[in-house]
């Protein structure tokens, strides 16, 4: 499980989402130093799981649920009761 954390004043999803889930209209993502460092940390966490990767983020970090799901990710809201 990779859990979203604060990094340089933002949640790491602020740096990772534009790289993981680029919008079609977005030609390129600026890879500044903070983004590159966040990507390095995420690479370590993302490359360890063998069968399943769970990326836990705050609800308000995911702006476009449909876009994220269209990239092959499943979003599970664990705050809702069954």
Steps between C-alpha positions, in 0.01 A plus 500: 500500500629841403346775713480862388716727713577871518808599305633854465168661587283273280377143511717281281201441271538867398830401339412145389151530350605716201764235419285191572178636349585763238203673340469461123523877457814512714799488265771452762544501874764728642740279691640738757723386786211436739315289242810295424565439871137399556524264202813336642331437835186370328708271278642328807154456651329404174765247395482283815156337471487169316127452445311814598584866545275710720558876474310667786421868441269758652164527324557862407824408320311320222341771286396289199394152611392390151837595351694307766277193449544523122875453559439158656477595866214399728388751762355356820350744752574344839313776684160368385321225695388191309 
